[in-house]
Amino acid sequence: LARDLIYSPDGTVVSYEEQITEASLPPVVLSAVKTRYPKASFTRIEKLFEKGTMTYEIALKGAGVSEAVLTPEGKWFAPKQK
């Protein structure tokens, strides 16, 4: 699995993205995606940290959308709730 890190000149981590497995997703995130897109399969899952915010970005197949982005608490960033 891959990990990308960006550091500021003082060595502080500015952002990172890490490819993770479905088993590594918080249960609330997994449940939220499977509830909204029950027939979708996951093609790529990344844990992202940027500007103090953690999100999970999940590439989907068979969902009618290409990706879902959620907070660790299972709140949706994208696509927005209708």
N, C-alpha and C positions, 0 to 999 in steps of 0.2 A: 504494500500500500504506500502511496506517495504522500509527501508533506512538503508544503512550500512555506517559507518564513520570510518576512520582510522586517528588517531591523532599522531603527533610527541610528544616527551617527553615535549616540551615546550607548548603544547596545540594547536599548529597550525594544521589545517586540512590538511592532506597529500592527502587523496582521499576520495571520497564518491560515492556511487551509490544509486539511488533512483528510485523505480518503479513508473512510471507515467501512465496516461491514454492517449489514442490517442488524445483526445481533448487538452491535455497539450503540444503536440508537436508543435514546431514552424511551421507555414503554409508552409514555404519553404521546410522543412524537409519532412513533410507529402506529399507534392506535388512531390518531387523528388522520393520518394519510390513508390508512386502510379503510377507515370509515367513509371518507370522502371519495376515494377511488378504489373500491373493492376489487376491481378486475385488473388493476395496474400492476406491473412488475417494476422493480427498481433496477435501473441500469448503472447508476453511479450514486454514491452517497458521500457527501463531504461535510465535515464539521468546519465552520468558518468563524474566525474571530477577527473583528476589525473595529477600531475606534471604541473599544470597551464593550462591544456587543457580540454575543455568541449566537450563531444560527446554524441550522442544518439545512443543506441544499440537497434535494433528492431529485435525480433525473428519472423520469417516469416513461414507461412505454405502455400504451393501451389505455391511457387515462383521458385523452382528449386535450391534455396540456403536456408540455415538455418537462416542466419541473415544478417542484413545490419547495417553498422556503418557510421554515418554522423556527420559533424560538425553542429553547430547551424545555419550556413549559407547555409546548404544543400549540402556541398561538401562531396564526398564519400571517406571514409577510406577503407571500405570493403563492398562487393567485389569490386575490382578495376574495373574501366571502361575499357571495351574491346577496 
